[in-house]
Each structure stands twice: as C-alpha cells, then as structure tokens.
Amino acid sequence: MANLLHVPLLRWLARLRYPKLFLVIAGLFVVDLMIPNFVPWDDILLGLGTLLLARWKDRDATTTGNAARNGRNAADR
C-alpha cells in the first residue's frame, strides 16, 4: 500500500529542479499552518513559494520527456 503512494511521489520529485528545497519549504508551510498567528501573509507567501517550486521542473527531464514523446532521443539533437 505504501508503494502505491511512495513510488509516484519519488518519480514526481525526481523531475523537480530542486526537490530537497521543495520538501523543506513544504514542511515549513505545514508547520506554519499549525502555529496560530495574527497575520496570515507568511502562510500565503510560503504556500505560493511551495507551488512555485512544485511547478519548477528540471529542464533535462522535460527535454527528455518531449523527445521521447516525439520519438527521438535527446542525443539526436
């Protein structure tokens, strides 16, 4: 059961440019949501930063994926 969630998550993290930075920021975001505060701006900024890092893919993985879809190897370029 754990492999059903673990393997796709690791595969998705491998495509990110900075996977460790994403995990650190996502962890800080979760901890910050649990600590009550009066100004929610830091929660919003950490959430937006986490989303930004989640969308920031590695160029090599994207290029390899596009080449595989087009039926070419990355070495053919």
MODELLER restraints for C-alpha pairs under 7 A, 6 or more apart:
rsr = mdl.restraints
at = mdl.atoms
rsr.add(forms.Gaussian(group=physical.xy_distance, feature=features.Distance(at['CA:13:A'], at['CA:19:A']), mean=5.50, stdev=0.5))
rsr.add(forms.Gaussian(group=physical.xy_distance, feature=features.Distance(at['CA:15:A'], at['CA:57:A']), mean=5.88, stdev=0.5))
rsr.add(forms.Gaussian(group=physical.xy_distance, feature=features.Distance(at['CA:15:A'], at['CA:58:A']), mean=5.75, stdev=0.5))
rsr.add(forms.Gaussian(group=physical.xy_distance, feature=features.Distance(at['CA:15:A'], at['CA:61:A']), mean=5.94, stdev=0.5))
rsr.add(forms.Gaussian(group=physical.xy_distance, feature=features.Distance(at['CA:16:A'], at['CA:56:A']), mean=6.17, stdev=0.5))
rsr.add(forms.Gaussian(group=physical.xy_distance, feature=features.Distance(at['CA:16:A'], at['CA:57:A']), mean=4.43, stdev=0.5))
rsr.add(forms.Gaussian(group=physical.xy_distance, feature=features.Distance(at['CA:16:A'], at['CA:58:A']), mean=5.22, stdev=0.5))
rsr.add(forms.Gaussian(group=physical.xy_distance, feature=features.Distance(at['CA:17:A'], at['CA:56:A']), mean=6.23, stdev=0.5))
rsr.add(forms.Gaussian(group=physical.xy_distance, feature=features.Distance(at['CA:17:A'], at['CA:57:A']), mean=5.21, stdev=0.5))
rsr.add(forms.Gaussian(group=physical.xy_distance, feature=features.Distance(at['CA:17:A'], at['CA:58:A']), mean=4.23, stdev=0.5))
rsr.add(forms.Gaussian(group=physical.xy_distance, feature=features.Distance(at['CA:22:A'], at['CA:50:A']), mean=6.36, stdev=0.5))
rsr.add(forms.Gaussian(group=physical.xy_distance, feature=features.Distance(at['CA:22:A'], at['CA:53:A']), mean=5.72, stdev=0.5))
rsr.add(forms.Gaussian(group=physical.xy_distance, feature=features.Distance(at['CA:22:A'], at['CA:54:A']), mean=6.74, stdev=0.5))
rsr.add(forms.Gaussian(group=physical.xy_distance, feature=features.Distance(at['CA:25:A'], at['CA:50:A']), mean=5.97, stdev=0.5))
rsr.add(forms.Gaussian(group=physical.xy_distance, feature=features.Distance(at['CA:26:A'], at['CA:50:A']), mean=5.73, stdev=0.5))
rsr.add(forms.Gaussian(group=physical.xy_distance, feature=features.Distance(at['CA:29:A'], at['CA:43:A']), mean=6.72, stdev=0.5))
rsr.add(forms.Gaussian(group=physical.xy_distance, feature=features.Distance(at['CA:29:A'], at['CA:46:A']), mean=5.60, stdev=0.5))
rsr.add(forms.Gaussian(group=physical.xy_distance, feature=features.Distance(at['CA:29:A'], at['CA:47:A']), mean=6.30, stdev=0.5))
rsr.add(forms.Gaussian(group=physical.xy_distance, feature=features.Distance(at['CA:32:A'], at['CA:43:A']), mean=6.57, stdev=0.5))
rsr.add(forms.Gaussian(group=physical.xy_distance, feature=features.Distance(at['CA:33:A'], at['CA:43:A']), mean=6.55, stdev=0.5))
rsr.add(forms.Gaussian(group=physical.xy_distance, feature=features.Distance(at['CA:64:A'], at['CA:74:A']), mean=5.79, stdev=0.5))
rsr.add(forms.Gaussian(group=physical.xy_distance, feature=features.Distance(at['CA:67:A'], at['CA:73:A']), mean=5.72, stdev=0.5))
rsr.add(forms.Gaussian(group=physical.xy_distance, feature=features.Distance(at['CA:67:A'], at['CA:74:A']), mean=6.04, stdev=0.5))
